């Protein structure tokens, strides 16, 4: 992503999906590292824990992070999520 940003080709929106254990892995430090990297790159982002059955034929909890390089300010629950602060 850094290389693409250096070439002015970074995507405006990215969705990252992982196991929900990312929120608590290493005492939350892994999730904080992801948040810090996104915030350091200038992205706004939000994270949600959702059941994967919403988009695949299996039921398991997943962590979904959406980042945005521009556009309108988030509202509602997304506005409550602050970079570097894990909330569930």
Protein Blocks (a to p, Z undefined) as FASTA:
>chain_A
ZZmmmnopacfbdcddddfklmmgghhlmmmmmmmmmmmnopacddddddfklmpccdcd
dddddddfedjddehjllmpcghiacZZ
